[in-house]
Amino acid sequence: MLTTTSAQQCPYTPADVGATDERDRARRARDNAGQPTLAFDRNTPYVDYAGIDTLLRLQNPRTGEPAETAFIIGTQVMELLFVLIQERWEIARDALEDDDVPGALAWLRRAAAAQDVLNDSWKLLGDMGPTEFNRFRDSFGEASGFQSFGYRKLEFVLGNKSAPMIRPHKGMAGVADDLRALLERPSLYDAALRLLHRRGLPLPGAAVDRDWTLEYTPDPGVEAAWGLVYADDRPGNDLYLLAEALMDVAERVTRWRHLHLMAVKRAMGGKPGSGGSNGLTWLARNVEKDVFPELWSLRSAL
C-alpha cells in the first residue's frame, strides 16, 4: 500500500500510465490521419526497442563462402531460442514447486511451441553440403556447439546435470555462476516428482530429496508412480496432463538432438568434431539418452 509520502512522490498508478499511453497512441493516429509515422530524427523506435542495428552487426563471416552466413545466423537464432525456452521451462518448474499445475501446463505448452521453432531452425543448416562446409570450417577453429552455455543451461534445467560441463565457461564468471545456480537447484523433472510426492503418490525418497547437483538416475519406483498416474487418463486428471506435457518436451528435445546429428552427418560425415569430440559418435550417444526416462520406459510396461 502506498504511504502518503510515496503517493506524493509517485502520483500515478500503472493504470494511469497505461491510459496516458493509449491516449497518446490515439492522438498520433488522428494527427497522422491513420497513416504510420514516417519522420524520425534518429533511429526508429522499432530499431531502438529490439536492438536491430546491434543484432545485424553480429554477422561477421570470416570467408567469402555464402553458406557461412547461414551457419552463423542459424547458430544465433538457436541461441536466442535457448534463452526463451529456458525462461519458459524455469517458470513451469517454479509453478510446479508452487503446486500450480495449470500454470505449469500453460508454460510447457508455450515452451513446446518455441521448441518447434528451434527444431525448424535446423532447416537453415540441414541442407549444407560437405564442400560448402569445408570452404569455411577452418575459419572457426575450435569453436563448437558443445561450448554453448545457453544449451548447457537447458540441459541442466532438464536434469542432465554435470559439474565438469561448467569448466569450459570458468573464464566467464557470470556464465559459470548461472550454471552453478542451475546445477544446485531442482530440475523441471525433479519439481514434477516432488509434486507427485505431495499429492500422495509413493515415490522413493531419493527421488524427492537428493543431491540436485548430480545427474538424475532412473528408478523403478518412479516408473511405478507414473504408472498410477497413467491408470487414470481422464482429461480432468491434471497429473496425467502434466505427464503428457513433459513427454511433449522430451520428444522435442530428442528430435532436436537427432536433427543436430543428421546435419553434422550430412555436412562432415564421421570426421572429428572441431571442439575435440569424436563427432557423430558423441552426438549419437546424446540422441539415445532419454529425457525424463521413466515416462519413456513406462510405455513398455503399460
Buried (B, 14 or more C-beta within 10 A) or exposed (E): EEEEEEEEEEEEEEEEEEEEEEEEEEEEEEEEEEEEEEEEEEEEEEBEEEEEEEEEEEEEBEBEBEBBBBBBBBBBBBBBBBEBBBBBBBBBBBBBBEEBBEBBBBBBBBBBBBBEBBBEBBEBBBEBEEEBBBBBBEEBEEEBBBEBBBBBBBBBBBBBBBEEBBEBBEEEEEBBEBBBEBBEBBBBBBBBBBBBBEBEBEBBEEBBEBEBBEEBEBBEBBBBBBBEBBEEEEEEBBBBBBBBBBBBBBBBBBBBBBBBBBBBBBBBEEBEBBBEBEBBEBBBEBBEEBBBBBBBBBEEEE
